[in-house]
Every structure is written in structure tokens, then in C-alpha cells.
């Protein structure tokens, strides 16, 4: 088995609940288990660290995949064995009028749906609709401190509205499921480092999946050197988190970067990322294009030699971040 086995006792969100046996089976069968897809580039925040600012702003792109192309992509992924659709969004997914069309279609194919969101579009009615649609939500929550959060996302008053959205999602029962269907997304920087452990504890106490990690050094983040934490600082806070998890929550695990709390990344072994322009990559952080679904089938991209070579390459920590921390000039995740 090329992929590093995970600790299956660590709680994860629905959609990432892929055990070692299933992973091993998929690798033997050459199956895709997850596909990362983007929605429209439109967004209502201005996160200074945004790694998707590569499109030069957050207005709708004229070349965006239309609905037929998006649904065709999901159908092709399902044919390759895909079980989970992860909607990362070039912008804010819930601002895309085709979001629920994609969700409904994926549900009809028997696929699990996860989506990132900043929560600004979530009122009580929306939270209930998302719950009925079986969408796992990972909500942007860099800090519980409103001043720090608003500064990081470039919008005053965001934290208050985000907190309300999380309350609505909890009331709708997303964190009552097992595995949970609610997560928090935090980019760890010097600004919010001090509050990371308290935020992790909040997640543990409320059955919320923590997706906390240092930022990808691409896009907007590459310009924020004064926000950046070093590998040593990352390891230090991760060690403190592991000790807290052991002492307070009875969770024992081996620390693996880039995610805090024993959470793993095996993206390169079972998934592909296709952006809103149809370009396919191994990971959202990669700059090595593997193909374009407008020019070739997803199956051909998946079975191409570059993609197969990536899937066969062992790794533990995030290759992109490790290459960056080493000082490699042309760092990438592959």
C-alpha cells in the first residue's frame, strides 16, 4: 500500500471517512475515491491569504464550466469509482446558482458531497436546506476573535455572521451525525496562532471536524511573509495539540503534517482536482496541469502516466509545503 495508513479512531467529516481497507482496495483497482471541483469565481470576501486569487479577482469568468460540463464531470468521476465530491469553490460555492444542481446530481449518483463555505449565505432556512441535501459543510473559521478574523478575510463584521451560520448549522443537526457533517476551516498564521488550541478544543467538544493547517504558499499567501509560521512553529503547535487531545479527549495519534489533530492528507493517492476552467491537477496547490476535461476524458487524464506516477509516489507530510520550507525554488506538491 503506497498511502500511509491512517488512524481510523480520529474523527473526520463525512466524505473523508475512507478507511485503510477501502483505500487499499481502490489503489489495487485503480479507482478514484474523491474529486475536488470548483464552482464560480464569484466571492463576497477578500481573504488576503486566498490561494485561489490566481484568476485575478473574484468576478465571474467567461470561460467557466457550464452546468452540463460540470454534471458530465461528476458522471465521469462516478464511472471511475468516485465516492465523494468536494466542492472547494474558486469563490464562495453558495453564491453559485448551480450549486444545488450539482449537489442534487451527485446525490442521485450515490455520491457524498462536501463543500467549503464562508457561511455568509447561510441563514436558518439555508442551513436546513443544506441538511436535507446531505451536504457536509466546512465553514471558514480562522479565529474566534472577531478582530483577527475580520482582518484575515478583509471584511468587517464577518466573524459575527459566520458564528451565526455555525449556530444555524448546529441547530440543523449537522454536528449530531456520525461521522459529523460539520467542519471548521482555519489557516494558521502568526495572527491567529495563539487561539488554535482553544478552537481545536471547541471542535472536539462539539463534534466538529477541524481542518487546521498553515497556509499554502501560493496565491495571496505568498505575499504575506509577516503572517507566515515556520515549519518549527507548525510542529510546536501540533505537538501541543496532540498533548491536549491525549489528556482531555483520549485521542492518541502520530503527528502528521500539514493538518492538526491527527488528520491526514492522502489526496495525491486517490483524487483529482478539476478547476472551474476544466483544468485537472493532482491537488489544489499544484501547478502541474495533467489535462483539461474539455479536451480529453477524465478517464484518460486519470490513467495518464503523469497521474499514475503521482499516485504511486509515497509521501507523508504535504510535499508542497515541505518543498517550500526547504527553500526549493520551484516547489510543488508533485
C-alpha positions in Angstrom: 0.0 0.0 0.0 1.6 3.3 -1.1 -0.6 5.5 1.0 0.3 5.9 4.7 -2.3 4.1 6.8 -4.4 6.4 8.9 -5.6 6.2 12.5 -9.2 5.3 12.0 -10.1 6.4 15.5 -9.5 10.0 14.7 -12.9 11.6 14.0 -13.3 13.0 10.5 -16.1 14.5 8.4 -18.5 12.6 6.2 -16.9 12.3 2.8 -13.4 11.9 4.2 -14.3 8.8 6.1 -12.3 6.5 3.9 -10.7 3.6 5.8 -7.4 1.9 5.1 -9.1 -1.2 3.7 -11.1 0.8 1.2 -8.1 2.8 0.3 -6.0 -0.3 -0.4 -8.8 -1.8 -2.4 -9.2 1.4 -4.5 -5.5 1.5 -5.2 -5.5 -2.1 -6.4 -8.5 -1.4 -8.6 -7.2 2.0 -9.9 -10.3 3.7 -8.5 -10.8 7.3 -7.9 -12.4 8.0 -4.5 -12.7 11.8 -4.4 -12.9 14.6 -6.9 -12.2 18.2 -6.0 -14.3 20.6 -8.1 -14.7 24.3 -8.2 -17.8 26.5 -8.5 -17.9 30.0 -9.9 -15.2 32.5 -9.1 -17.6 34.9 -7.5 -16.9 35.6 -3.8 -18.2 38.0 -1.1 -14.9 38.1 0.9 -11.5 39.4 0.2 -9.2 37.0 2.1 -5.7 38.3 2.0 -4.3 34.8 2.0 -6.6 33.4 -0.7 -4.7 30.8 -2.8 -7.5 30.9 -5.4 -6.7 34.6 -6.4 -4.9 33.2 -9.4 -7.8 34.3 -11.6 -7.1 37.9 -10.9 -10.1 38.8 -8.8 -13.5 37.3 -7.8 -15.7 38.1 -10.7 -17.4 35.5 -12.9 -15.1 34.1 -15.6 -16.4 33.9 -19.2 -14.7 30.5 -19.6 -16.3 28.9 -16.6 -17.6 25.3 -17.0 -21.3 25.4 -17.7 -23.8 23.2 -15.8 -23.7 20.4 -18.5 -19.9 20.2 -18.3 -20.0 20.2 -14.5 -22.5 17.4 -14.3 -20.7 15.5 -17.1 -17.5 15.7 -15.0 -19.3 14.2 -12.0 -20.7 11.4 -14.1 -17.2 10.6 -15.4 -15.8 10.6 -11.9 -18.5 8.2 -10.7 -17.6 5.8 -13.5 -14.0 5.8 -12.1 -15.3 4.7 -8.7 -15.6 8.2 -7.1 -17.5 8.3 -3.8 -17.1 11.9 -2.7 -17.4 15.3 -4.4 -15.5 18.0 -2.6 -16.6 21.5 -3.7 -13.8 23.8 -3.0 -15.1 26.8 -4.9 -13.0 29.2 -7.0 -15.0 31.7 -5.0 -17.9 31.1 -2.5 -19.7 28.0 -3.5 -23.1 29.1 -2.1 -23.0 32.1 -4.4 -23.0 29.9 -7.5 -26.6 29.5 -8.7 -25.7 26.0 -10.0 -24.5 24.7 -6.6 -27.7 22.8 -5.7 -27.9 21.4 -9.2 -24.5 19.9 -8.7 -25.4 18.6 -5.2 -28.7 17.1 -6.4 -27.0 15.3 -9.3 -24.2 14.0 -7.1 -26.7 12.7 -4.6 -28.5 11.0 -7.5 -25.3 9.2 -8.4 -25.0 8.0 -4.8 -22.0 10.2 -4.0 -21.3 12.1 -0.8 -21.0 15.8 -1.1 -18.7 18.1 1.0 -18.4 21.8 0.4 -16.3 24.6 1.8 -18.2 27.9 2.6 -17.6 31.2 4.3 -21.1 31.0 5.8 -22.3 34.4 4.7 -25.2 33.0 2.7 -26.4 30.7 5.5 -29.5 31.7 7.4 -31.7 29.2 9.2 -33.6 28.3 6.0 -30.4 27.7 4.1 -28.9 25.6 6.9 -32.0 23.3 6.9 -31.9 23.1 3.1 -28.2 22.0 3.2 -29.0 19.4 5.9 -31.8 18.0 3.8 -29.4 17.8 0.8 -26.9 15.8 2.9 -24.1 18.3 2.3 -21.2 18.2 4.7 -20.1 21.8 5.3 -16.6 23.1 6.3 -17.0 26.7 7.4 -14.2 29.2 7.3 -13.2 30.0 10.9 -9.7 31.2 11.2 -10.2 32.7 14.6 -12.8 33.0 17.3 -11.5 36.5 17.8 -13.7 38.8 15.6 -11.0 41.4 15.1 -8.4 38.9 13.9 -10.9 37.0 11.7 -12.3 40.1 10.1 -8.7 41.3 9.3 -7.8 38.0 7.7 -10.8 37.8 5.4 -10.9 41.5 4.6 -14.5 42.2 5.7 -15.7 43.9 8.9 -18.5 42.1 10.7 -17.7 38.8 9.1 -17.0 36.8 12.3 -20.3 37.7 13.8 -22.2 36.5 10.7 -20.1 33.4 10.5 -20.8 32.5 14.1 -24.5 32.8 13.4 -24.2 30.5 10.4 -22.4 27.9 12.5 -25.2 28.1 15.1 -27.8 27.5 12.4 -25.9 24.5 11.0 -25.6 23.0 14.5 -29.3 23.6 15.1 -30.0 21.8 11.8 -28.1 18.8 13.2 -25.0 18.6 11.1 -22.8 18.0 14.1 -25.2 15.4 15.5 -24.2 12.9 12.8 -21.6 10.2 13.0 -19.3 10.9 11.2 -20.0 14.6 11.6 -21.2 16.7 8.7 -19.8 20.0 10.1 -16.3 21.2 10.0 -14.2 24.3 10.6 -11.5 25.5 8.1 -8.6 27.5 9.6 -5.4 28.8 8.1 -2.8 29.0 10.8 -0.8 32.2 10.8 1.1 34.4 13.3 -2.2 36.4 13.7 -4.3 33.5 15.0 -1.7 31.1 16.3 -2.5 31.9 20.0 -6.1 30.8 19.7 -5.6 27.5 17.8 -5.8 25.1 20.8 -8.9 26.7 22.2 -10.6 26.4 18.7 -9.5 22.8 18.4 -11.0 22.1 21.9 -14.3 23.7 20.8 -14.3 21.4 17.8 -13.7 18.3 19.9 -16.4 19.3 22.4 -19.0 19.9 19.7 -18.3 17.0 17.2 -16.9 19.5 14.6 -14.2 18.4 12.2 -11.1 20.6 12.5 -9.3 21.3 9.2 -6.5 23.5 10.5 -3.2 23.9 8.7 -0.5 26.5 7.7 -1.4 28.3 4.5 -0.3 27.1 1.1 2.5 29.4 0.0 0.8 30.3 -3.3 -1.6 33.0 -4.5 -2.2 35.8 -2.0 -0.5 33.9 0.8 2.8 34.1 -1.0 2.8 37.9 -0.3 2.2 37.6 3.4 5.6 36.7 4.7 4.9 38.5 8.0 1.9 36.2 8.7 3.8 33.0 7.9 4.7 30.5 10.5 7.8 28.3 10.1 7.9 24.6 10.0 9.3 24.6 13.5 6.4 26.7 14.8 4.0 24.4 13.0 5.5 21.3 14.6 5.4 23.0 18.0 1.7 23.9 17.9 0.9 20.5 16.5 2.7 18.8 19.4 0.7 20.9 21.9 -2.5 19.9 20.1 -1.5 16.3 20.3 -0.9 16.5 24.0 -4.2 18.3 24.6 -6.0 15.7 22.6 -4.4 12.9 24.6 -5.0 14.5 28.0 -8.5 16.0 27.5 -10.1 13.9 24.8 -8.4 10.5 24.9 -7.2 10.7 21.4 -3.8 9.1 20.6 -2.2 9.6 17.3 1.1 10.0 15.4 1.5 13.6 14.3 1.5 14.1 10.5 1.7 17.5 8.8 0.0 19.5 7.3 -3.2 19.1 9.3 -3.5 19.4 13.1 -5.2 16.8 15.3 -4.1 13.6 13.6 -5.9 14.4 10.4 -4.2 13.0 7.3 -3.9 14.0 3.7 -3.9 11.3 1.1 -5.2 13.5 -1.8 -2.4 12.5 -4.2 -3.3 8.8 -3.9 -7.0 8.8 -4.6 -8.2 12.1 -6.0 -8.0 14.7 -8.7 -8.8 18.4 -8.7 -10.6 20.0 -11.6 -10.9 23.8 -11.5 -13.7 26.0 -12.9 -11.9 26.2 -16.3 -11.8 22.4 -16.6 -8.1 22.0 -15.9 -7.1 18.9 -13.9 -4.4 18.8 -11.3 -3.4 16.3 -8.6 -4.1 18.9 -5.8 -5.4 22.4 -5.4 -1.9 23.5 -4.6 -0.3 22.0 -7.7 0.8 23.9 -10.8 1.4 20.8 -12.9 -1.5 20.5 -15.2 -2.5 17.0 -16.0 -5.1 17.8 -18.7 -8.3 19.5 -19.4 -11.7 17.8 -19.4 -12.8 20.0 -22.4 -10.0 18.3 -24.4 -9.9 14.8 -23.1 -11.9 12.5 -20.9 -11.4 12.3 -17.1 -10.6 8.7 -17.5 -7.8 9.5 -19.9 -6.4 12.1 -17.5 -6.7 9.7 -14.5 -4.9 6.9 -16.4 -2.3 9.1 -18.0 1.3 8.4 -17.0 1.8 11.7 -15.0 -1.2 11.0 -12.9 -0.3 7.3 -12.3 3.2 8.3 -11.3 1.9 10.8 -8.8 -0.4 8.2 -7.2 2.4 5.7 -6.9 4.8 8.1 -5.1 4.9 7.7 -1.3 4.6 10.8 0.9 3.5 11.7 4.4 3.7 15.5 5.0 2.4 17.9 2.4 5.1 17.8 -0.4 4.3 21.4 -1.5 4.8 22.9 2.0 7.8 20.7 2.7 9.5 21.9 -0.6 8.7 25.5 0.3 10.1 25.1 3.8 13.3 23.6 2.4 13.7 26.6 0.1 13.2 24.8 -3.2 12.9 27.3 -6.0 10.2 25.5 -8.0 8.2 24.0 -5.2 5.1 22.0 -6.0 3.0 19.2 -4.5 4.1 16.7 -7.1 
